[in-house]
């Protein structure tokens, strides 16, 4: 299961969204979780997330 959360800080005047992706998966040793955070949403960031979860 992949959960992607996009957050934006509205307190500042500039709109700077960040993206966070969590991959939860099961292993023989129990459930594991992998987290990727990007401070800027870009093609590189999306590609990194896709690479991690494939």
N, CA, C and O atoms as a GROMACS GRO file, in nm:
protein
  216
    1UNK      N    1   0.084  -0.119   0.000
    1UNK     CA    2   0.000   0.000   0.000
    1UNK      C    3   0.088   0.125   0.000
    1UNK      O    4   0.184   0.133   0.077
    2UNK      N    5   0.056   0.217  -0.083
    2UNK     CA    6   0.130   0.343  -0.089
    2UNK      C    7   0.036   0.456  -0.051
    2UNK      O    8  -0.072   0.470  -0.108
    3UNK      N    9   0.079   0.537   0.044
    3UNK     CA   10   0.001   0.655   0.082
    3UNK      C   11   0.084   0.778   0.051
    3UNK      O   12   0.199   0.788   0.093
    4UNK      N   13   0.027   0.870  -0.022
    4UNK     CA   14   0.098   0.994  -0.057
    4UNK      C   15   0.024   1.111   0.004
    4UNK      O   16  -0.098   1.126  -0.014
    5UNK      N   17   0.098   1.195   0.075
    5UNK     CA   18   0.037   1.311   0.141
    5UNK      C   19   0.107   1.436   0.091
    5UNK      O   20   0.230   1.444   0.092
    6UNK      N   21   0.030   1.532   0.048
    6UNK     CA   22   0.086   1.660   0.004
    6UNK      C   23   0.041   1.767   0.102
    6UNK      O   24  -0.078   1.784   0.126
    7UNK      N   25   0.138   1.839   0.158
    7UNK     CA   26   0.104   1.942   0.256
    7UNK      C   27   0.157   2.077   0.208
    7UNK      O   28   0.257   2.084   0.137
    8UNK      N   29   0.089   2.180   0.248
    8UNK     CA   30   0.133   2.316   0.214
    8UNK      C   31   0.126   2.402   0.339
    8UNK      O   32   0.033   2.390   0.419
    9UNK      N   33   0.224   2.488   0.355
    9UNK     CA   34   0.228   2.578   0.470
    9UNK      C   35   0.164   2.711   0.430
    9UNK      O   36   0.223   2.790   0.357
   10UNK      N   37   0.044   2.734   0.479
   10UNK     CA   38  -0.027   2.857   0.443
   10UNK      C   39   0.007   2.972   0.537
   10UNK      O   40  -0.037   3.085   0.514
   11UNK      N   41   0.085   2.946   0.640
   11UNK     CA   42   0.121   3.052   0.733
   11UNK      C   43   0.214   3.154   0.667
   11UNK      O   44   0.208   3.274   0.695
   12UNK      N   45   0.298   3.105   0.578
   12UNK     CA   46   0.390   3.195   0.508
   12UNK      C   47   0.321   3.247   0.383
   12UNK      O   48   0.225   3.187   0.333
   13UNK      N   49   0.370   3.357   0.334
   13UNK     CA   50   0.310   3.416   0.214
   13UNK      C   51   0.337   3.330   0.091
   13UNK      O   52   0.256   3.324  -0.001
   14UNK      N   53   0.452   3.263   0.090
   14UNK     CA   54   0.486   3.181  -0.027
   14UNK      C   55   0.425   3.042  -0.011
   14UNK      O   56   0.425   2.985   0.098
   15UNK      N   57   0.374   2.991  -0.120
   15UNK     CA   58   0.310   2.858  -0.121
   15UNK      C   59   0.417   2.756  -0.157
   15UNK      O   60   0.459   2.747  -0.272
   16UNK      N   61   0.460   2.678  -0.057
   16UNK     CA   62   0.564   2.578  -0.082
   16UNK      C   63   0.513   2.441  -0.040
   16UNK      O   64   0.531   2.401   0.075
   17UNK      N   65   0.450   2.369  -0.131
   17UNK     CA   66   0.400   2.237  -0.094
   17UNK      C   67   0.516   2.138  -0.079
   17UNK      O   68   0.619   2.150  -0.145
   18UNK      N   69   0.496   2.042   0.007
   18UNK     CA   70   0.593   1.933   0.018
   18UNK      C   71   0.518   1.802   0.000
   18UNK      O   72   0.397   1.795   0.021
   19UNK      N   73   0.590   1.699  -0.038
   19UNK     CA   74   0.526   1.570  -0.064
   19UNK      C   75   0.592   1.464   0.022
   19UNK      O   76   0.713   1.464   0.043
   20UNK      N   77   0.510   1.374   0.070
   20UNK     CA   78   0.556   1.267   0.159
   20UNK      C   79   0.491   1.138   0.112
   20UNK      O   80   0.369   1.133   0.097
   21UNK      N   81   0.568   1.035   0.091
   21UNK     CA   82   0.513   0.907   0.048
   21UNK      C   83   0.552   0.799   0.148
   21UNK      O   84   0.668   0.791   0.189
   22UNK      N   85   0.456   0.718   0.186
   22UNK     CA   86   0.482   0.608   0.278
   22UNK      C   87   0.443   0.479   0.210
   22UNK      O   88   0.333   0.466   0.157
   23UNK      N   89   0.534   0.383   0.212
   23UNK     CA   90   0.506   0.251   0.158
   23UNK      C   91   0.503   0.153   0.274
   23UNK      O   92   0.604   0.134   0.342
   24UNK      N   93   0.388   0.091   0.297
   24UNK     CA   94   0.378  -0.011   0.402
   24UNK      C   95   0.372  -0.147   0.334
   24UNK      O   96   0.290  -0.169   0.245
   25UNK      N   97   0.459  -0.237   0.377
   25UNK     CA   98   0.460  -0.369   0.317
   25UNK      C   99   0.494  -0.473   0.422
   25UNK      O  100   0.551  -0.441   0.526
   26UNK      N  101   0.459  -0.597   0.394
   26UNK     CA  102   0.481  -0.706   0.489
   26UNK      C  103   0.607  -0.782   0.451
   26UNK      O  104   0.634  -0.805   0.333
   27UNK      N  105   0.683  -0.822   0.552
   27UNK     CA  106   0.800  -0.907   0.532
   27UNK      C  107   0.785  -1.026   0.627
   27UNK      O  108   0.700  -1.024   0.716
   28UNK      N  109   0.867  -1.130   0.608
   28UNK     CA  110   0.860  -1.243   0.702
   28UNK      C  111   0.891  -1.201   0.846
   28UNK      O  112   0.852  -1.270   0.940
   29UNK      N  113   0.959  -1.088   0.864
   29UNK     CA  114   0.995  -1.041   0.998
   29UNK      C  115   0.893  -0.943   1.054
   29UNK      O  116   0.915  -0.884   1.160
   30UNK      N  117   0.784  -0.924   0.983
   30UNK     CA  118   0.682  -0.831   1.031
   30UNK      C  119   0.665  -0.715   0.934
   30UNK      O  120   0.738  -0.704   0.836
   31UNK      N  121   0.566  -0.629   0.962
   31UNK     CA  122   0.541  -0.516   0.871
   31UNK      C  123   0.655  -0.415   0.872
   31UNK      O  124   0.717  -0.390   0.976
   32UNK      N  125   0.680  -0.358   0.758
   32UNK     CA  126   0.784  -0.256   0.744
   32UNK      C  127   0.722  -0.132   0.682
   32UNK      O  128   0.614  -0.137   0.623
   33UNK      N  129   0.792  -0.021   0.698
   33UNK     CA  130   0.743   0.105   0.644
   33UNK      C  131   0.860   0.181   0.584
   33UNK      O  132   0.967   0.191   0.646
   34UNK      N  133   0.841   0.234   0.466
   34UNK     CA  134   0.944   0.315   0.402
   34UNK      C  135   0.886   0.453   0.376
   34UNK      O  136   0.776   0.466   0.322
   35UNK      N  137   0.960   0.555   0.413
   35UNK     CA  138   0.909   0.692   0.401
   35UNK      C  139   1.003   0.774   0.314
   35UNK      O  140   1.124   0.771   0.332
   36UNK      N  141   0.946   0.848   0.220
   36UNK     CA  142   1.024   0.939   0.137
   36UNK      C  143   0.962   1.077   0.151
   36UNK      O  144   0.840   1.093   0.140
   37UNK      N  145   1.045   1.176   0.176
   37UNK     CA  146   0.997   1.314   0.187
   37UNK      C  147   1.068   1.400   0.085
   37UNK      O  148   1.189   1.388   0.066
   38UNK      N  149   0.995   1.487   0.020
   38UNK     CA  150   1.053   1.584  -0.072
   38UNK      C  151   0.999   1.721  -0.032
   38UNK      O  152   0.879   1.738  -0.012
   39UNK      N  153   1.088   1.817  -0.021
   39UNK     CA  154   1.042   1.951   0.018
   39UNK      C  155   0.984   2.025  -0.102
   39UNK      O  156   0.906   2.119  -0.086
   40UNK      N  157   1.023   1.984  -0.222
   40UNK     CA  158   0.972   2.048  -0.343
   40UNK      C  159   0.912   1.939  -0.432
   40UNK      O  160   0.974   1.836  -0.455
   41UNK      N  161   0.792   1.963  -0.481
   41UNK     CA  162   0.730   1.866  -0.572
   41UNK      C  163   0.790   1.889  -0.711
   41UNK      O  164   0.772   1.995  -0.771
   42UNK      N  165   0.860   1.789  -0.760
   42UNK     CA  166   0.921   1.799  -0.892
   42UNK      C  167   0.915   1.663  -0.959
   42UNK      O  168   0.880   1.563  -0.896
   43UNK      N  169   0.950   1.660  -1.088
   43UNK     CA  170   0.953   1.533  -1.159
   43UNK      C  171   1.054   1.438  -1.096
   43UNK      O  172   1.030   1.317  -1.089
   44UNK      N  173   1.168   1.491  -1.050
   44UNK     CA  174   1.269   1.408  -0.986
   44UNK      C  175   1.213   1.341  -0.861
   44UNK      O  176   1.239   1.224  -0.835
   45UNK      N  177   1.138   1.418  -0.785
   45UNK     CA  178   1.080   1.365  -0.662
   45UNK      C  179   0.981   1.254  -0.692
   45UNK      O  180   0.984   1.148  -0.629
   46UNK      N  181   0.894   1.277  -0.789
   46UNK     CA  182   0.795   1.175  -0.827
   46UNK      C  183   0.866   1.050  -0.878
   46UNK      O  184   0.828   0.938  -0.845
   47UNK      N  185   0.970   1.069  -0.960
   47UNK     CA  186   1.046   0.956  -1.014
   47UNK      C  187   1.111   0.877  -0.901
   47UNK      O  188   1.115   0.754  -0.906
   48UNK      N  189   1.162   0.946  -0.801
   48UNK     CA  190   1.226   0.880  -0.687
   48UNK      C  191   1.125   0.794  -0.611
   48UNK      O  192   1.156   0.681  -0.571
   49UNK      N  193   1.005   0.846  -0.593
   49UNK     CA  194   0.900   0.771  -0.524
   49UNK      C  195   0.863   0.647  -0.605
   49UNK      O  196   0.851   0.538  -0.550
   50UNK      N  197   0.844   0.665  -0.735
   50UNK     CA  198   0.805   0.552  -0.820
   50UNK      C  199   0.914   0.445  -0.820
   50UNK      O  200   0.884   0.326  -0.811
   51UNK      N  201   1.040   0.488  -0.828
   51UNK     CA  202   1.152   0.393  -0.825
   51UNK      C  203   1.153   0.314  -0.695
   51UNK      O  204   1.176   0.193  -0.697
   52UNK      N  205   1.128   0.380  -0.584
   52UNK     CA  206   1.131   0.314  -0.454
   52UNK      C  207   1.024   0.207  -0.442
   52UNK      O  208   1.046   0.104  -0.378
   53UNK      N  209   0.909   0.231  -0.502
   53UNK     CA  210   0.796   0.143  -0.478
   53UNK      C  211   0.775   0.040  -0.588
   53UNK      O  212   0.677  -0.035  -0.585
   54UNK      N  213   0.864   0.036  -0.685
   54UNK     CA  214   0.850  -0.065  -0.791
   54UNK      C  215   0.945  -0.180  -0.769
   54UNK      O  216   0.948  -0.274  -0.848
   0.00000   0.00000   0.00000
